[in-house]
């Protein structure tokens, strides 16, 4: 009986390890999936996580910080207007992929757009 329990435990560990390795391989073999997910973040957080308004920039954020916040949004522990909805649509591997993506981005200072002068002689 003890051997059976040990065998079941080892089989479970092996299956879990293979499944995790497969998920990591799939994500690393298809980084475009993470890029597509990151692009959807650009609406609020700016291109490559370099936001220009009131939203928190994501470029250069620590992986642990990103994971902690996203998992809190996903569980509902951290309240938000829309982030909890985005986070609930992601699985753990996608959140990990986004954490790696945004932590690798270089934070950039937003540049203000130059003001434009209306030409008063411009015809309608």
Beta strands, then each sheet from edge to edge (+ up, - down):
end
